[in-house]
């Protein structure tokens, strides 16, 4: 009797039990082979096994977290063998911060592993170090219904704007007590909000350890992760999101946001008796996916949105309910949810490609305009130190393009009051010279200390002495301006501040950097920017 296809897959998996494998998948996005590393413990026998997705840090690759000296050459595999878990490390497309195509890479790898091996869908976990720790938090916050637990190690940021999603997924944050302060500050903001809402979160700082300290005990990390099991059928949940691209969780999908540029949230409850209640905020449209595990849709569901009855009829097994602000409801076919679809959330059109090349960068002009629009500031300053983004393409612009153009940072925007002469000093401090302007090999074209602006113009001459490099500007020196900056500036001085670091009395806004870009694009429906003399080199390009 011939074997069924699933049996052939299981047998193929058995042949590689107890092995350290170097595999790849074929990307449909750019038709390339993308590598990943996989360890299968010897205890794998074809039965469903837990899976740990372990994500590398900046400058690493799919092999780093397995073999690099920073990770002690192999204890991750030893822990996986001891605890009986498959461990996979995606490439994450290098330095994408696991956003955009990097996020897609993680889910493509997850799907490929699930094709090859039997994975327990209720025991899939996330961990990672540094950029990988931040990436693990990023993915868990945006997909809290998919993972059983997450352990970010030496992460830089905790995404406080959507931190309430952690109520659905246990978090173990581990940092080194002697690590740089901005790592602790970046995690603390989200952890504080998680605890405010009673989320299952643990945050630890290892005494005497620096940035690499948290990776010295993978045995403990895996042991903690594997204690947890996902609840695939919650009767009650709360979910908040910044864009419709990450609008799906549990048994709803936020399809449209009422006011782009603000966080939207939905709370669902199905207490029994075929009643389903939703509370929503800033949601213009969402879909309800019936849960046949605990909802009898054959005799009708009594559905309310913000206290208003919107549905009392049965829902056929192949249908879902689309609910539109008003609130009205209509049946529609139930599509298969895809985690690997690409560019499925168009938001605007660009009249031409925008990039970071040149002295005055057109993409930066659009970004700084978006920062001002989000905060109401007089002036926006943006620095491209460690810039790792991609250009915005001509034509249809997807939400994923906005995520990719803004890498690597996504902290909340801040505002600060500065006199014109203070702004001039900051601009002067960032005029490039060899010691200050040294993009690394992993940075994108256009990475530079040179500050890009909105709401003002200036001309610089790099040959002048420090303090005299700004040779023309349109600021009033004694006037006090409201200035908006990306949050990393005040956390780790990603823009030089002419001696003002840790001295600025800033206000953190409720708007993360990428959310400001999405709101600006969605409100206008178009993306365009000209070079208009905002940043001029007195010596020419």
N, C-alpha and C positions, 0 to 999 in steps of 0.2 A: 504494500500500500504506500503510495507516494506521500512524502511529508508535506504538511501544510507550510505556507511561507513563514508563519510565525515560529514554527518549530525549527526551520532552517536557521532563522536569526538566532534563536536560543542556542542551537548547537554551535554556531559560529562564535557566540559569546563564551561558551564553555571552553572552547579551544584557547581562548586568551585569558582565562582565569589565572590570577596570580602573576599577571604580566604588566609591565610598564610600556605603554604603547604611544607611538607618535602617529597621529591620524590627521585627516583633513576632511573638509567638506567643500563642495563646489558652490561658490557664491553666485546667485542669480543676479545680484546687483551689478557686479562688474566682471562676471565670468572669470573669476580667479579662484585658485585653490587656497583656502585659508586653513592654516594648521591649528591643531590643538593637541594637548597632552592628556593622556588618560591612564590612570592606574586602577587595575581591577584586582581586588584581593583574592587570595587563593580559596576563600570560603564561598565565592560566587558559584552557584549551582544551577542557575537558570531561573530561580525564584526571584520575585521582586526584591531589590536591594536598595538601601538609601544611597543618595547621590549628593556629594558636596561639590559645589562649584567654587573653586579657589582662584582668585583674581590677582594678577601680578601688579606691581607698582610701576611708577613712571620710568620709562626707559627700558623696561623689561619685556619679556615675551612669554609665550606659552610654556617655556621650559624653566623660567626663572624660579618660580615658587617651589619647583621640585628639586632643582640642582644647585642654585646659586649659593655662594658662601654665606650670604646674608641669611639664608634659610637653613643653614647648617647641613647642606648636602644630603637631604633625604628624610628628615623626621616626619614630614607630611605623609610620605608613603608608609612609613612604619606605623603611624597612627591609624591610617586607613586600613592597613592589614590587621592591626590589633582589634579595631572596633567593627570591622566588617562593613566598610563603606567604599563605594566607588568614588574616586576623586577625579575631577576634570578641571583643566585650566585652559580657558580660551585665550587666543591672542588678543582679543579686544581691539584689534586693528591698531595696536601700538599705544599711542598717547591720546586716544579719543576721550579719556576719562569715563569710558563705558557709556557714553551718550551718543545718540545718533546711530551711525553705522556700527559703533562699538557695542551698543545695546543689542542691535540686530545680530551681531556676531555671537553674543552670549546665547541668545535664544536659538540661533541656527545650530550652535554646538549642542545645546540641550536637546533639540529635536533629533540631531544625528545620533547622540548617545542613546536616546530612547528607541531609535530604530534598531540599534545594534544589541542592546541589553534590556533586560526586564528591570525597570526602575519603579520603585514604590512612589507613586505620585504624591502621597501624603508625607513623604520624608525626603524632600529636596531642600537643600540648605545653601546659603551663601556665606562666603567669607572672603577675605582679601586683605592685602597689606598696603598702606599708604594710599596711592591712587586706587588700588584695588579695594581697600577698605571703604573709601568714599564711594566707589562704584557699587559695592555691595549694598551700601545704604541707599544709594540712588535707586537701584532696581527694586529693592525690597519695599521702599516707600511708594513706588509707583505701581507695584504689583503685589500688594500685601496678601492677596488671596492665593498666590501660587506657591509660596515658600513656607516651610515649617518653622524656621528660625534663621537668624542672621548674626554673624559675629564680625563686625568691622574692626580691623586691627590698625592702629595708628592712622585713623581716618582724619581728613582735614576739615570735614564739614558734615552737618547732620540734617540739613534741609528742614529747618523749623517751620516753614510755611505750610508743610503737609505732614508734620510730625505726628499729628493725631492718628494717622494711618497705622502707626505702630501698635495701636490697641489690638490689631489683628495678628501681630507677629512678634514673638519675643526677640529682644535685642540684647546682645552682649558687646558693649563697647570696651575695648582694652587699649590703653595708651601707655606710653612710658612717662613716668613722672618727670623725668629730666628732658623730655622732648621739648621742641620749641613751643612757646606759649600759644602761637596762633592755632596749633592743632587742638589744644585743650579748649580754647575759646570757640573754635569752630564746631566742636562736638557739643559743648555745654549748652548752647542755645537751643538745639533741638531736643536734647535730653530733658531740659527743664520743662519744655512744653509736653513731651511724652509723659512725664511724671504728673503734670498738672491734670491730665485726663486719665490717670491710672493705668497707663500702658505697662506691659511686662518688660521693663528695661533695667539692665544692670550696667553701670559705668564704673570702670576701674582704672586706676593709674598705678603702674608697677613701680615701687620705690627703687630709685637708683638707675632705672633703665631709660634709654633714649628711644630714638625712633624705631630701632629694630628690636627692642625688647619684647613687644607683644608676639613675635613669631618664634620665640624660643620654646614654646610649649604647645605645639600643635596637638599633642595627646589630650591635653585638658580642653582645648577649643573643640575638637571633634567630639569628645565625651559630652560636653555641654550641649552642642548642637543636636546630637543624636537622642537626647532625652525628649525632644519635642516632636509632636506630630501635628500636621495641619488639620484643621477642621474644614472639610470640603463643603459642608452644608450648614453654615451659620444661620440661625433664625433672626439674628440682629447684627447689623454692622453699621459702621460710619466710614465714609470715604471722602477725601478731599483731593482735588487735582488742580493743576495750573492750566492745562490745555486739554482739548478733546483727544489728542493723540494718546494720552495716558488716562482716558476716561473710563476704562472698563475695570470693574472689580466686583467680585462676588456675583450677585444676580442682577446687576444693572450696568448700563453703559451711558455715561454722560456724553451725548452726541453734540450738543451745542451749548455754549456758555453765553449767558445773557449780556454780561459786560466783560468782554475780553480784557485781560490785564489785571483781573481780580481773581482770587481763589474761588472756586465753586465747590460746593459739598452736597452730599446726599446721605441720608440716613434711612435705612430700610429695616422694617420689623415685620415678622410674620408670626404672631404669638399663638396661632392656632385658630380653629374654627373657620378656616379659609379666609381669614382677614389678612390683608397686606397694607401696611401703612408706610408712607414715605414723607419725610421732611426734606425739603431741598432749599438751597440758597444759591443765587446767581446761576441757576440752571434754566436754560431756555427749552431744552428738549432732552429726553432720555428714554432708553428702552428698558423694559422689565422682561427678564428671562425667567419664565416659570420654573420653580424648583419642585419637580415631581416627587422628590424624596419626602417632602413634608407638606406639599400643597396639592389638594385634589382639584385639578383644573376642570374635571368633567362636570362638576356641579356648580361651577361659577366661583369667581373670586370677588370678594368685596374689597376694592382697592381705593385708598384715599391718598391724595397729595396735599400736604399742608392743611389737612383737616377737611378737604373737599372730596366728596365721593365722585370718582371718575370712571368706575367700571364695576359691573355686577354680573357679568356673563361668563360662561365657560371659555377656555382658551384651548384650541386644538393642539395636539402634541407637537406639530411641526411649526407652530406659530409663537411669536412673541408680541409684546404690546409696546407700541410707540406712543409716548406721552409728550404733548406739546403744551408749552405755557399757554394757559388759558383757564383751566386745564382740560384738554380733550385727549381722547385715547382712540387708537385704531390698531387693528391686527395687521401683522406683516409677517412674511416668511422669516424663519429663524436661521441666520447664516452661521457658518462655522467660525468660531473665534480663532484668529490667527495672530500669533506673536511675532511672526517673521515677515509680515507684509511690509512693503516699502513704499514710502511716499503716497500714502493713502489719505492724507489730511491737508489738502490744499487750503491756503489761507489768504494768498494775495498774488499779484503779478508784478514782476520786475521788468521795467522797460529795457534794461540791459544788465549785464553782469556787474556786480559790485565786489571789489576786492580790497586788500590792504596794501596795495603797492603804491609807491610814490611817497612824497613828503606829506601832502594832504591826501588822506586816504578816503575814497568815496564811501566805502563800507563803514568806516569809522564816523563819517559825517551822518549817515543814517542811524547808526547805533547811538551816537550822542544826542541826536534829535529825539530818539525814542526815550532815552533816559530823562530828558527834560520834560517830555510829554507825560511820563509816568509820575513825575515828582512835582511838577510845577516850578522847578528851579529856574533861576535866571541863566545859569551857565552849567554846562556839563563838561567834565574833564574825564578823558579815558586814556589809559596808557596800555600799550601793546607789549609790555614785558611778558615773556613766556607765552606769547600768543600761539595757539595751536588750532585755530579755527580754519574754516573753509570759506571760499567766496560764496556769495548768494548768486545762484544761476539766473540767467535771463529766462523770462517766461514764467511758467507756473512755479510759485514758491510754496513749498510744503512746510508744515510746522517743523519737521525734522531738519530742514535747511536752517531755520532760525536757531535750533539747538546746536547745530554744527558750526554755525558762523561765530558763535559766542564762546567757544571753548578757550581756555580750560575752566574758567571760574563761573560760578553761578550764585554768589552770595547776594544777599539783599542789598539794594541800593541804599546809600546813606546821603544825608544832606548836612551841610556845614555852612556857617556864616564866615565869609572871608572878605577882607578888604581887597580892593583891586591890586594894591602893592603886594599883598600876600600871594595872590594868584600869579602875579608876574614872577615872584621869587620861585614859586613851584615850577612854573614853565621853564625858567632859567636853569633850574637844577636838573631838568630832564633833557636839555639840549644834548644830543649825542656826542660822545667822544669815546675813544677806544676802551677806557676803563668802565664806562657806564653802559655802553651799548654793545653787549656781547650775546646775541641770540645763540642758543645751543643747537646741536644737530637735530634735535627733536622738535624744534619750534617751526612754525609755519612761515612762509614768505610774508614779509611785512612786519615781523616781530621787531619791535623797537621801543626804546625808552621815550621817544618823542611823543609829547602829549597831543592828542587830538581833541577838538573842542566843538561845542555848539553854544550859540549865544554870544560869541565874541570872535575876534580875529587877532592874529599876531604874526610878526616877522622876527626871525632869529638869525644870528650870525655866529656860527660855532667857533670862529676864529677869535672872537672877543674874550676878554677875561670873565671869569665867573662873577656873576652879579650884573654883567653888562651885555649878556648874550641876547636879550630881548630888545631889539632895536626899534620896534614899532608895535603898537597895539591900540585897541579902541576902548580900553578900560579907564574908568575914573579912579585914580589911585586911592582916594580916601573913601570912596563909596563902599558900603557893605553889600555884598552879593550873596544870594543863596546859591550854593554850588552843590551839585550832585556828583557822587563818585561811586564806583563799584566797591562793594564792601571789603574786598581783599586789600584795598589801599590802606584802610585804617587798621586792618588786622595784621598785615605782614608787609606793609610798605611796598606794594607792587608798583607804586608810582612814588618816586622820590619826593619828599615833602619839605625840603630845605630846612631841616631841623625841627619840623613840626610834628613828627611822628610821635604818637602817644600824648600829644598836647592838644589835639583838635577836639572841641566839644561838639561831637556829631550826634545826629539823630538817625536811628535805623528806621527805614520806611518798611511798610508791609509788602513791598514788591521786590521779588528776586530779579536778577539781571535778565534772564531769558524771558521771564513773564512780561517784563517791560517791552521787550522786542515783539513778543506775540501780540500783546495788546495794541501796540502801535501799528503793526501790519494788519491786524484784523479790523481795526477801526477804519483804516483808510482804504483797504483792499488793494493798495499798490505800494510798491517799494521803489523809490527812486532817489537819487542824490547826485548833485553836481559838485565839481570842484569850483569853489567860489572864493578862494583866497583866504580861507580860515587859518591855514598854517602855511607860511611862506618862508623859504630859505633865501636870505638876502643874496647868497652866492649862486642861486639857481639850483636846480635839481641835481 
